[in-house]
Amino acid sequence: AVLLDDGTEVRFSPSAFAAGGLRLLRLGQRLRLERDEHGEVVRVTLPTMP
């Protein structure tokens, strides 16, 4: 799970993390969450990644 700037917790599956190609995250790191039409997180990436 990650916390948004407003404190909202957003959970995502291990497959969404794997889809982004990331290996680890650091505390405070900015992320981009891509969602499907149902609002589920399907990919977690860094804002600097395409």
PDBQT receptor file of N, H, CA, C and O in Angstrom, charges set to zero:
ATOM      1  N   ALA A   1       0.840  -1.189   0.000  1.00  0.00    +0.000 N 
ATOM      2  CA  ALA A   1       0.000   0.000   0.000  1.00  0.00    +0.000 C 
ATOM      3  C   ALA A   1       0.881   1.246   0.000  1.00  0.00    +0.000 C 
ATOM      4  O   ALA A   1       2.025   1.223   0.453  1.00  0.00    +0.000 OA
ATOM      5  N   VAL A   2       0.323   2.316  -0.512  1.00  0.00    +0.000 N 
ATOM      6  H   VAL A   2      -0.606   2.335  -0.880  1.00  0.00    +0.000 HD
ATOM      7  CA  VAL A   2       0.996   3.612  -0.494  1.00  0.00    +0.000 C 
ATOM      8  C   VAL A   2       0.047   4.629   0.120  1.00  0.00    +0.000 C 
ATOM      9  O   VAL A   2      -1.164   4.412   0.169  1.00  0.00    +0.000 OA
ATOM     10  N   LEU A   3       0.606   5.741   0.587  1.00  0.00    +0.000 N 
ATOM     11  H   LEU A   3       1.589   5.917   0.546  1.00  0.00    +0.000 HD
ATOM     12  CA  LEU A   3      -0.195   6.843   1.106  1.00  0.00    +0.000 C 
ATOM     13  C   LEU A   3      -0.125   8.005   0.137  1.00  0.00    +0.000 C 
ATOM     14  O   LEU A   3       0.957   8.393  -0.303  1.00  0.00    +0.000 OA
ATOM     15  N   LEU A   4      -1.282   8.560  -0.194  1.00  0.00    +0.000 N 
ATOM     16  H   LEU A   4      -2.161   8.245   0.163  1.00  0.00    +0.000 HD
ATOM     17  CA  LEU A   4      -1.326   9.748  -1.035  1.00  0.00    +0.000 C 
ATOM     18  C   LEU A   4      -1.001  10.974  -0.189  1.00  0.00    +0.000 C 
ATOM     19  O   LEU A   4      -0.945  10.886   1.038  1.00  0.00    +0.000 OA
ATOM     20  N   ASP A   5      -0.790  12.104  -0.831  1.00  0.00    +0.000 N 
ATOM     21  H   ASP A   5      -0.836  12.176  -1.827  1.00  0.00    +0.000 HD
ATOM     22  CA  ASP A   5      -0.461  13.330  -0.105  1.00  0.00    +0.000 C 
ATOM     23  C   ASP A   5      -1.528  13.710   0.917  1.00  0.00    +0.000 C 
ATOM     24  O   ASP A   5      -1.217  14.330   1.934  1.00  0.00    +0.000 OA
ATOM     25  N   ASP A   6      -2.781  13.346   0.657  1.00  0.00    +0.000 N 
ATOM     26  H   ASP A   6      -3.034  12.843  -0.169  1.00  0.00    +0.000 HD
ATOM     27  CA  ASP A   6      -3.863  13.682   1.587  1.00  0.00    +0.000 C 
ATOM     28  C   ASP A   6      -4.042  12.635   2.689  1.00  0.00    +0.000 C 
ATOM     29  O   ASP A   6      -4.959  12.742   3.502  1.00  0.00    +0.000 OA
ATOM     30  N   GLY A   7      -3.171  11.625   2.717  1.00  0.00    +0.000 N 
ATOM     31  H   GLY A   7      -2.425  11.538   2.056  1.00  0.00    +0.000 HD
ATOM     32  CA  GLY A   7      -3.219  10.600   3.749  1.00  0.00    +0.000 C 
ATOM     33  C   GLY A   7      -4.054   9.381   3.396  1.00  0.00    +0.000 C 
ATOM     34  O   GLY A   7      -4.135   8.439   4.184  1.00  0.00    +0.000 OA
ATOM     35  N   THR A   8      -4.673   9.384   2.232  1.00  0.00    +0.000 N 
ATOM     36  H   THR A   8      -4.608  10.149   1.591  1.00  0.00    +0.000 HD
ATOM     37  CA  THR A   8      -5.478   8.249   1.789  1.00  0.00    +0.000 C 
ATOM     38  C   THR A   8      -4.578   7.061   1.466  1.00  0.00    +0.000 C 
ATOM     39  O   THR A   8      -3.584   7.196   0.752  1.00  0.00    +0.000 OA
ATOM     40  N   GLU A   9      -4.938   5.902   1.998  1.00  0.00    +0.000 N 
ATOM     41  H   GLU A   9      -5.746   5.793   2.578  1.00  0.00    +0.000 HD
ATOM     42  CA  GLU A   9      -4.180   4.683   1.707  1.00  0.00    +0.000 C 
ATOM     43  C   GLU A   9      -4.710   4.044   0.429  1.00  0.00    +0.000 C 
ATOM     44  O   GLU A   9      -5.919   3.893   0.256  1.00  0.00    +0.000 OA
ATOM     45  N   VAL A  10      -3.798   3.671  -0.464  1.00  0.00    +0.000 N 
ATOM     46  H   VAL A  10      -2.815   3.794  -0.323  1.00  0.00    +0.000 HD
ATOM     47  CA  VAL A  10      -4.163   2.996  -1.711  1.00  0.00    +0.000 C 
ATOM     48  C   VAL A  10      -3.424   1.666  -1.745  1.00  0.00    +0.000 C 
ATOM     49  O   VAL A  10      -2.194   1.619  -1.718  1.00  0.00    +0.000 OA
ATOM     50  N   ARG A  11      -4.194   0.592  -1.804  1.00  0.00    +0.000 N 
ATOM     51  H   ARG A  11      -5.193   0.630  -1.826  1.00  0.00    +0.000 HD
ATOM     52  CA  ARG A  11      -3.599  -0.746  -1.869  1.00  0.00    +0.000 C 
ATOM     53  C   ARG A  11      -3.503  -1.195  -3.316  1.00  0.00    +0.000 C 
ATOM     54  O   ARG A  11      -4.307  -0.801  -4.160  1.00  0.00    +0.000 OA
ATOM     55  N   PHE A  12      -2.503  -2.028  -3.587  1.00  0.00    +0.000 N 
ATOM     56  H   PHE A  12      -1.850  -2.347  -2.900  1.00  0.00    +0.000 HD
ATOM     57  CA  PHE A  12      -2.355  -2.591  -4.924  1.00  0.00    +0.000 C 
ATOM     58  C   PHE A  12      -1.780  -3.987  -4.804  1.00  0.00    +0.000 C 
ATOM     59  O   PHE A  12      -1.184  -4.343  -3.787  1.00  0.00    +0.000 OA
ATOM     60  N   SER A  13      -1.962  -4.765  -5.839  1.00  0.00    +0.000 N 
ATOM     61  H   SER A  13      -2.446  -4.476  -6.665  1.00  0.00    +0.000 HD
ATOM     62  CA  SER A  13      -1.531  -6.166  -5.826  1.00  0.00    +0.000 C 
ATOM     63  C   SER A  13      -0.046  -6.281  -6.157  1.00  0.00    +0.000 C 
ATOM     64  O   SER A  13       0.534  -5.360  -6.733  1.00  0.00    +0.000 OA
ATOM     65  N   PRO A  14       0.571  -7.401  -5.798  1.00  0.00    +0.000 N 
ATOM     66  CA  PRO A  14       1.962  -7.635  -6.193  1.00  0.00    +0.000 C 
ATOM     67  C   PRO A  14       2.145  -7.591  -7.710  1.00  0.00    +0.000 C 
ATOM     68  O   PRO A  14       3.198  -7.177  -8.196  1.00  0.00    +0.000 OA
ATOM     69  N   SER A  15       1.125  -8.016  -8.457  1.00  0.00    +0.000 N 
ATOM     70  H   SER A  15       0.270  -8.351  -8.062  1.00  0.00    +0.000 HD
ATOM     71  CA  SER A  15       1.241  -7.991  -9.921  1.00  0.00    +0.000 C 
ATOM     72  C   SER A  15       1.282  -6.560 -10.457  1.00  0.00    +0.000 C 
ATOM     73  O   SER A  15       1.929  -6.311 -11.473  1.00  0.00    +0.000 OA
ATOM     74  N   ALA A  16       0.608  -5.617  -9.801  1.00  0.00    +0.000 N 
ATOM     75  H   ALA A  16       0.082  -5.820  -8.975  1.00  0.00    +0.000 HD
ATOM     76  CA  ALA A  16       0.668  -4.210 -10.218  1.00  0.00    +0.000 C 
ATOM     77  C   ALA A  16       2.069  -3.652  -9.981  1.00  0.00    +0.000 C 
ATOM     78  O   ALA A  16       2.569  -2.867 -10.788  1.00  0.00    +0.000 OA
ATOM     79  N   PHE A  17       2.699  -4.049  -8.889  1.00  0.00    +0.000 N 
ATOM     80  H   PHE A  17       2.293  -4.686  -8.234  1.00  0.00    +0.000 HD
ATOM     81  CA  PHE A  17       4.069  -3.621  -8.612  1.00  0.00    +0.000 C 
ATOM     82  C   PHE A  17       5.021  -4.233  -9.636  1.00  0.00    +0.000 C 
ATOM     83  O   PHE A  17       5.889  -3.540 -10.167  1.00  0.00    +0.000 OA
ATOM     84  N   ALA A  18       4.867  -5.521  -9.916  1.00  0.00    +0.000 N 
ATOM     85  H   ALA A  18       4.162  -6.084  -9.485  1.00  0.00    +0.000 HD
ATOM     86  CA  ALA A  18       5.732  -6.210 -10.879  1.00  0.00    +0.000 C 
ATOM     87  C   ALA A  18       5.571  -5.638 -12.284  1.00  0.00    +0.000 C 
ATOM     88  O   ALA A  18       6.545  -5.566 -13.033  1.00  0.00    +0.000 OA
ATOM     89  N   ALA A  19       4.365  -5.232 -12.650  1.00  0.00    +0.000 N 
ATOM     90  H   ALA A  19       3.573  -5.290 -12.041  1.00  0.00    +0.000 HD
ATOM     91  CA  ALA A  19       4.105  -4.692 -13.989  1.00  0.00    +0.000 C 
ATOM     92  C   ALA A  19       4.880  -3.407 -14.245  1.00  0.00    +0.000 C 
ATOM     93  O   ALA A  19       5.172  -3.077 -15.394  1.00  0.00    +0.000 OA
ATOM     94  N   GLY A  20       5.214  -2.682 -13.188  1.00  0.00    +0.000 N 
ATOM     95  H   GLY A  20       4.977  -2.950 -12.254  1.00  0.00    +0.000 HD
ATOM     96  CA  GLY A  20       5.950  -1.432 -13.345  1.00  0.00    +0.000 C 
ATOM     97  C   GLY A  20       7.445  -1.617 -13.493  1.00  0.00    +0.000 C 
ATOM     98  O   GLY A  20       8.151  -0.674 -13.849  1.00  0.00    +0.000 OA
ATOM     99  N   GLY A  21       7.944  -2.820 -13.225  1.00  0.00    +0.000 N 
ATOM    100  H   GLY A  21       7.371  -3.587 -12.935  1.00  0.00    +0.000 HD
ATOM    101  CA  GLY A  21       9.369  -3.087 -13.372  1.00  0.00    +0.000 C 
ATOM    102  C   GLY A  21      10.237  -2.546 -12.248  1.00  0.00    +0.000 C 
ATOM    103  O   GLY A  21      11.461  -2.502 -12.376  1.00  0.00    +0.000 OA
ATOM    104  N   LEU A  22       9.620  -2.135 -11.150  1.00  0.00    +0.000 N 
ATOM    105  H   LEU A  22       8.626  -2.170 -11.045  1.00  0.00    +0.000 HD
ATOM    106  CA  LEU A  22      10.394  -1.612 -10.020  1.00  0.00    +0.000 C 
ATOM    107  C   LEU A  22      10.888  -2.758  -9.145  1.00  0.00    +0.000 C 
ATOM    108  O   LEU A  22      10.288  -3.832  -9.102  1.00  0.00    +0.000 OA
ATOM    109  N   ARG A  23      11.998  -2.505  -8.450  1.00  0.00    +0.000 N 
ATOM    110  H   ARG A  23      12.485  -1.633  -8.485  1.00  0.00    +0.000 HD
ATOM    111  CA  ARG A  23      12.540  -3.521  -7.537  1.00  0.00    +0.000 C 
ATOM    112  C   ARG A  23      12.295  -3.154  -6.089  1.00  0.00    +0.000 C 
ATOM    113  O   ARG A  23      12.093  -4.038  -5.256  1.00  0.00    +0.000 OA
ATOM    114  N   LEU A  24      12.307  -1.872  -5.771  1.00  0.00    +0.000 N 
ATOM    115  H   LEU A  24      12.471  -1.154  -6.448  1.00  0.00    +0.000 HD
ATOM    116  CA  LEU A  24      12.065  -1.429  -4.405  1.00  0.00    +0.000 C 
ATOM    117  C   LEU A  24      11.616   0.018  -4.417  1.00  0.00    +0.000 C 
ATOM    118  O   LEU A  24      11.787   0.731  -5.405  1.00  0.00    +0.000 OA
ATOM    119  N   LEU A  25      11.038   0.440  -3.300  1.00  0.00    +0.000 N 
ATOM    120  H   LEU A  25      10.899  -0.139  -2.497  1.00  0.00    +0.000 HD
ATOM    121  CA  LEU A  25      10.608   1.824  -3.127  1.00  0.00    +0.000 C 
ATOM    122  C   LEU A  25      11.211   2.364  -1.845  1.00  0.00    +0.000 C 
ATOM    123  O   LEU A  25      11.512   1.612  -0.918  1.00  0.00    +0.000 OA
ATOM    124  N   ARG A  26      11.384   3.671  -1.805  1.00  0.00    +0.000 N 
ATOM    125  H   ARG A  26      11.139   4.282  -2.558  1.00  0.00    +0.000 HD
ATOM    126  CA  ARG A  26      11.897   4.325  -0.605  1.00  0.00    +0.000 C 
ATOM    127  C   ARG A  26      10.801   5.182   0.021  1.00  0.00    +0.000 C 
ATOM    128  O   ARG A  26       9.896   5.651  -0.670  1.00  0.00    +0.000 OA
ATOM    129  N   LEU A  27      10.888   5.378   1.307  1.00  0.00    +0.000 N 
ATOM    130  H   LEU A  27      11.623   4.997   1.868  1.00  0.00    +0.000 HD
ATOM    131  CA  LEU A  27       9.943   6.211   2.035  1.00  0.00    +0.000 C 
ATOM    132  C   LEU A  27       9.915   7.611   1.432  1.00  0.00    +0.000 C 
ATOM    133  O   LEU A  27      10.964   8.227   1.249  1.00  0.00    +0.000 OA
ATOM    134  N   GLY A  28       8.740   8.109   1.128  1.00  0.00    +0.000 N 
ATOM    135  H   GLY A  28       7.888   7.608   1.276  1.00  0.00    +0.000 HD
ATOM    136  CA  GLY A  28       8.593   9.454   0.589  1.00  0.00    +0.000 C 
ATOM    137  C   GLY A  28       8.739   9.559  -0.918  1.00  0.00    +0.000 C 
ATOM    138  O   GLY A  28       8.594  10.645  -1.480  1.00  0.00    +0.000 OA
ATOM    139  N   GLN A  29       9.024   8.445  -1.578  1.00  0.00    +0.000 N 
ATOM    140  H   GLN A  29       9.142   7.563  -1.121  1.00  0.00    +0.000 HD
ATOM    141  CA  GLN A  29       9.234   8.464  -3.025  1.00  0.00    +0.000 C 
ATOM    142  C   GLN A  29       7.913   8.711  -3.756  1.00  0.00    +0.000 C 
ATOM    143  O   GLN A  29       6.885   8.132  -3.405  1.00  0.00    +0.000 OA
ATOM    144  N   ARG A  30       7.949   9.571  -4.770  1.00  0.00    +0.000 N 
ATOM    145  H   ARG A  30       8.784  10.041  -5.055  1.00  0.00    +0.000 HD
ATOM    146  CA  ARG A  30       6.765   9.861  -5.586  1.00  0.00    +0.000 C 
ATOM    147  C   ARG A  30       6.541   8.730  -6.581  1.00  0.00    +0.000 C 
ATOM    148  O   ARG A  30       7.489   8.195  -7.154  1.00  0.00    +0.000 OA
ATOM    149  N   LEU A  31       5.282   8.375  -6.777  1.00  0.00    +0.000 N 
ATOM    150  H   LEU A  31       4.511   8.810  -6.311  1.00  0.00    +0.000 HD
ATOM    151  CA  LEU A  31       4.918   7.279  -7.671  1.00  0.00    +0.000 C 
ATOM    152  C   LEU A  31       3.811   7.697  -8.617  1.00  0.00    +0.000 C 
ATOM    153  O   LEU A  31       3.090   8.664  -8.374  1.00  0.00    +0.000 OA
ATOM    154  N   ARG A  32       3.693   6.952  -9.693  1.00  0.00    +0.000 N 
ATOM    155  H   ARG A  32       4.279   6.166  -9.890  1.00  0.00    +0.000 HD
ATOM    156  CA  ARG A  32       2.555   7.088 -10.605  1.00  0.00    +0.000 C 
ATOM    157  C   ARG A  32       1.769   5.790 -10.506  1.00  0.00    +0.000 C 
ATOM    158  O   ARG A  32       2.329   4.705 -10.666  1.00  0.00    +0.000 OA
ATOM    159  N   LEU A  33       0.481   5.898 -10.245  1.00  0.00    +0.000 N 
ATOM    160  H   LEU A  33       0.026   6.778 -10.116  1.00  0.00    +0.000 HD
ATOM    161  CA  LEU A  33      -0.393   4.731 -10.154  1.00  0.00    +0.000 C 
ATOM    162  C   LEU A  33      -1.307   4.723 -11.369  1.00  0.00    +0.000 C 
ATOM    163  O   LEU A  33      -2.109   5.639 -11.553  1.00  0.00    +0.000 OA
ATOM    164  N   GLU A  34      -1.189   3.702 -12.189  1.00  0.00    +0.000 N 
ATOM    165  H   GLU A  34      -0.538   2.958 -12.040  1.00  0.00    +0.000 HD
ATOM    166  CA  GLU A  34      -2.066   3.563 -13.351  1.00  0.00    +0.000 C 
ATOM    167  C   GLU A  34      -3.225   2.663 -12.948  1.00  0.00    +0.000 C 
ATOM    168  O   GLU A  34      -3.028   1.604 -12.353  1.00  0.00    +0.000 OA
ATOM    169  N   ARG A  35      -4.434   3.097 -13.279  1.00  0.00    +0.000 N 
ATOM    170  H   ARG A  35      -4.594   3.958 -13.762  1.00  0.00    +0.000 HD
ATOM    171  CA  ARG A  35      -5.639   2.369 -12.875  1.00  0.00    +0.000 C 
ATOM    172  C   ARG A  35      -6.418   1.881 -14.092  1.00  0.00    +0.000 C 
ATOM    173  O   ARG A  35      -6.330   2.450 -15.179  1.00  0.00    +0.000 OA
ATOM    174  N   ASP A  36      -7.183   0.812 -13.880  1.00  0.00    +0.000 N 
ATOM    175  H   ASP A  36      -7.254   0.349 -12.996  1.00  0.00    +0.000 HD
ATOM    176  CA  ASP A  36      -8.053   0.318 -14.944  1.00  0.00    +0.000 C 
ATOM    177  C   ASP A  36      -9.402   1.035 -14.873  1.00  0.00    +0.000 C 
ATOM    178  O   ASP A  36      -9.576   1.959 -14.078  1.00  0.00    +0.000 OA
ATOM    179  N   GLU A  37     -10.345   0.612 -15.697  1.00  0.00    +0.000 N 
ATOM    180  H   GLU A  37     -10.203  -0.138 -16.343  1.00  0.00    +0.000 HD
ATOM    181  CA  GLU A  37     -11.653   1.271 -15.757  1.00  0.00    +0.000 C 
ATOM    182  C   GLU A  37     -12.468   1.103 -14.479  1.00  0.00    +0.000 C 
ATOM    183  O   GLU A  37     -13.454   1.812 -14.278  1.00  0.00    +0.000 OA
ATOM    184  N   HIS A  38     -12.065   0.169 -13.612  1.00  0.00    +0.000 N 
ATOM    185  H   HIS A  38     -11.264  -0.407 -13.775  1.00  0.00    +0.000 HD
ATOM    186  CA  HIS A  38     -12.747  -0.058 -12.342  1.00  0.00    +0.000 C 
ATOM    187  C   HIS A  38     -12.062   0.660 -11.181  1.00  0.00    +0.000 C 
ATOM    188  O   HIS A  38     -12.526   0.581 -10.043  1.00  0.00    +0.000 OA
ATOM    189  N   GLY A  39     -10.968   1.356 -11.460  1.00  0.00    +0.000 N 
ATOM    190  H   GLY A  39     -10.591   1.420 -12.384  1.00  0.00    +0.000 HD
ATOM    191  CA  GLY A  39     -10.248   2.082 -10.419  1.00  0.00    +0.000 C 
ATOM    192  C   GLY A  39      -9.177   1.279  -9.716  1.00  0.00    +0.000 C 
ATOM    193  O   GLY A  39      -8.521   1.787  -8.806  1.00  0.00    +0.000 OA
ATOM    194  N   GLU A  40      -8.987   0.027 -10.121  1.00  0.00    +0.000 N 
ATOM    195  H   GLU A  40      -9.520  -0.385 -10.860  1.00  0.00    +0.000 HD
ATOM    196  CA  GLU A  40      -7.954  -0.813  -9.513  1.00  0.00    +0.000 C 
ATOM    197  C   GLU A  40      -6.583  -0.423 -10.054  1.00  0.00    +0.000 C 
ATOM    198  O   GLU A  40      -6.433  -0.150 -11.245  1.00  0.00    +0.000 OA
ATOM    199  N   VAL A  41      -5.587  -0.399  -9.174  1.00  0.00    +0.000 N 
ATOM    200  H   VAL A  41      -5.709  -0.621  -8.207  1.00  0.00    +0.000 HD
ATOM    201  CA  VAL A  41      -4.225  -0.088  -9.604  1.00  0.00    +0.000 C 
ATOM    202  C   VAL A  41      -3.683  -1.284 -10.373  1.00  0.00    +0.000 C 
ATOM    203  O   VAL A  41      -3.676  -2.406  -9.867  1.00  0.00    +0.000 OA
ATOM    204  N   VAL A  42      -3.227  -1.038 -11.608  1.00  0.00    +0.000 N 
ATOM    205  H   VAL A  42      -3.232  -0.126 -12.020  1.00  0.00    +0.000 HD
ATOM    206  CA  VAL A  42      -2.715  -2.125 -12.446  1.00  0.00    +0.000 C 
ATOM    207  C   VAL A  42      -1.217  -2.001 -12.700  1.00  0.00    +0.000 C 
ATOM    208  O   VAL A  42      -0.584  -2.948 -13.167  1.00  0.00    +0.000 OA
ATOM    209  N   ARG A  43      -0.645  -0.829 -12.393  1.00  0.00    +0.000 N 
ATOM    210  H   ARG A  43      -1.158  -0.059 -12.014  1.00  0.00    +0.000 HD
ATOM    211  CA  ARG A  43       0.792  -0.633 -12.621  1.00  0.00    +0.000 C 
ATOM    212  C   ARG A  43       1.290   0.496 -11.728  1.00  0.00    +0.000 C 
ATOM    213  O   ARG A  43       0.654   1.543 -11.613  1.00  0.00    +0.000 OA
ATOM    214  N   VAL A  44       2.438   0.265 -11.099  1.00  0.00    +0.000 N 
ATOM    215  H   VAL A  44       2.955  -0.585 -11.193  1.00  0.00    +0.000 HD
ATOM    216  CA  VAL A  44       3.078   1.261 -10.244  1.00  0.00    +0.000 C 
ATOM    217  C   VAL A  44       4.423   1.599 -10.865  1.00  0.00    +0.000 C 
ATOM    218  O   VAL A  44       5.258   0.714 -11.052  1.00  0.00    +0.000 OA
ATOM    219  N   THR A  45       4.643   2.876 -11.189  1.00  0.00    +0.000 N 
ATOM    220  H   THR A  45       3.964   3.594 -11.037  1.00  0.00    +0.000 HD
ATOM    221  CA  THR A  45       5.901   3.304 -11.792  1.00  0.00    +0.000 C 
ATOM    222  C   THR A  45       6.369   4.597 -11.142  1.00  0.00    +0.000 C 
ATOM    223  O   THR A  45       5.675   5.189 -10.316  1.00  0.00    +0.000 OA
ATOM    224  N   LEU A  46       7.556   5.014 -11.533  1.00  0.00    +0.000 N 
ATOM    225  H   LEU A  46       8.120   4.533 -12.203  1.00  0.00    +0.000 HD
ATOM    226  CA  LEU A  46       8.069   6.314 -11.118  1.00  0.00    +0.000 C 
ATOM    227  C   LEU A  46       7.628   7.356 -12.143  1.00  0.00    +0.000 C 
ATOM    228  O   LEU A  46       7.508   7.033 -13.324  1.00  0.00    +0.000 OA
ATOM    229  N   PRO A  47       7.387   8.588 -11.723  1.00  0.00    +0.000 N 
ATOM    230  CA  PRO A  47       6.963   9.622 -12.672  1.00  0.00    +0.000 C 
ATOM    231  C   PRO A  47       7.970   9.864 -13.792  1.00  0.00    +0.000 C 
ATOM    232  O   PRO A  47       7.595  10.359 -14.854  1.00  0.00    +0.000 OA
ATOM    233  N   THR A  48       9.228   9.529 -13.580  1.00  0.00    +0.000 N 
ATOM    234  H   THR A  48       9.533   9.127 -12.717  1.00  0.00    +0.000 HD
ATOM    235  CA  THR A  48      10.260   9.757 -14.590  1.00  0.00    +0.000 C 
ATOM    236  C   THR A  48      10.366   8.630 -15.600  1.00  0.00    +0.000 C 
ATOM    237  O   THR A  48      11.114   8.742 -16.572  1.00  0.00    +0.000 OA
ATOM    238  N   MET A  49       9.620   7.528 -15.386  1.00  0.00    +0.000 N 
ATOM    239  H   MET A  49       9.012   7.437 -14.598  1.00  0.00    +0.000 HD
ATOM    240  CA  MET A  49       9.653   6.393 -16.315  1.00  0.00    +0.000 C 
ATOM    241  C   MET A  49       8.558   6.556 -17.358  1.00  0.00    +0.000 C 
ATOM    242  O   MET A  49       7.491   7.092 -17.058  1.00  0.00    +0.000 OA
ATOM    243  N   PRO A  50       8.811   6.097 -18.586  1.00  0.00    +0.000 N 
ATOM    244  CA  PRO A  50       7.760   6.188 -19.622  1.00  0.00    +0.000 C 
ATOM    245  C   PRO A  50       6.604   5.248 -19.360  1.00  0.00    +0.000 C 
ATOM    246  O   PRO A  50       5.650   5.211 -20.138  1.00  0.00    +0.000 OA
TER     247      PRO A  50
